[in-house]
Amino acid sequence: MTPLDDRPRTTDALWRERRTTTAALVSLVVLVAFESFAVTTVMPRVADVLDGYALYAFAFAGPLATGVVGMVVAGSWSDRSGPFRPFLAGAVLFVAGLVVAGLAVSMPVLVLGRLAQGLGGGAVNVTLLVTLARAYPPVLHPRAFAWFSAAWVLPSLVGPAVAGVIAETAGWRWVFLAVAVLVVPTSLPLLRTLRPLGPPESGSDVSPAEARVRVLLAVVVAAAVLALNLAVELSAVPSAVLAAVAGVCALVAVRPLLPAGSLRARPGLPSVLATRLLVSGAFFGAQAYVPYLLAARDGWGPAASGLALTTAALAWSGMSAVQGRLGQRLRSRDAVRIGTVLVVAATVGAWATAAAGLHPAVLVTTWTLAGAGMGLASSRLNVLLLGYSGPGTQGRNSSALSIADAVGAALALAVSGVLFALVSGASAAGGHGSGGGDDVVGTAGFAVAFGLTVVLSVLAAVVAPRVGVPPTERHDEPASADDGAASRA
């Protein structure tokens, strides 16, 4: 399949012409989502069987870190030769990593498989964005990202239960191996779409030497991300020192991997990346503590404490579907503004629940708002990125967006984890002599962790209006001063 021409067609007709490609893309996202939820469910059993609790955190942090390297490599590769080869290489690495993990006889071998899986998954993620940019016209981008969001709903609802059944009946290894088996036939229809998408006519503006430097910087970012996640496992003072050093290294190394001015939130594409980094950090940094608070303070069981995550996932998908139906009738800049404000409201609600001892229903309700906000903001930040990207920069910019997403979440999770440990430890020490120390520990630690995400979400809402209006959404309307700056960025 080649990119279709621009003969006048209705939006529905354009969509129907790509239904095979869409089905393959969405099916692949479903498998990736299922793998994410399923592995999280069975990993405690895996660590027990393989006697690998010492590497438990590394089994999750490792793929996140190597994924950054995969994103950078696939981005530059896609801009040079098209998405076919990087997708194929990423899919092979992803499947190989799953097979190694599924056949592992020790935890270090399983972690090795997870590292390969992350490297391949990062490459696949970037090439999927490049495929959308190359094979779908801009008018279809909101609808496509709505389907991507919807693809996460079913795995979020049934993934843990199905993984539990598989682990009980066939064994935990088949959680990895079954996904590896299913990825192969799912990818075949997509390969037919990707093969004709060769190098863009304008070519890549990144030289081979610059590409090698970018890979080296990605390795530094990956190492810093690992150090940030492992810092939480140390005692208070070494944890704080390592987190500070690793955080600075991550930001210094990631800066050249993002469009110029991203960390200063320049109007246009740089602010798209800055908003994504901040809102992802706010959402994922807070979400890790939502079920934790409900379980530790209110005594909710695993199923009940996961309720807020389920309602947020449904709200994310539902709001993403709404923005997809609205299409270009809703400007992406307005969607991002509304979405980030909803995330602000949700993080403030989470902080207030912890700090003021509010009823847990407040947390469940407000966190549903967070999902709705991400459904708007995340989908339209993807649309904005493609709207600002030319044929020779789609891979590099797509990798930059994925990197901002991963680094924002990793930084927020690591820093909030360190703050939680420091404050909880100090509160516990002070509570031993006064009674009721356990309640104080929970309240203080959670309030500080959620407080950090409030700051991040507010910054995201402040930066959001600077994303501007890309050329694909201008429609002959007069540009504002910010829009002009965005087009020059």
Secondary structure, DSSP 8 states (H G I E B T S, - for coil): ----------HHHHHHHTHHHHHHHHHHHHHHHHHHHHHHHHHHHHHHHTT-GGGHHHHHHHHHHHHHHHHHHHHHHHHHH-SHHHHHHHHHHHHHHHHHHHH-SSHHHHHHHHHHHHHHHHHHHHHHHHHHHHHS-GGGHHHHHHHHHHTTHHHHHHHHHHHHHHHHHT-THHHHHHHHHHHHHHHHHHHHHHTT--S-TT--S--HHHHHHHHHHHHHHHHHHHHHHHHTTS-HHHHHHHHHHHHHHHHHHHGGGS-TTGGGT-TTHHHHHHHHHHHHHHHHHHHTTHHHHHHHTT---HHHHTHHHHHHHHHHHHHHHHHHHHGGGS-HHHHHHHHHHHHHHHHHHHHHHHHHT--HHHHHHHHHHHHHHHHHHHHHHHHHHHHH--TTTHHHHHHHHHHHHHHHHHHHHHHHHHHHHHHHHHHHHHHTTTS-HHHHHHHHHHHHHHHHHHHHHHHHHHHGGGG---GGG-TT----HHHHHHHH-
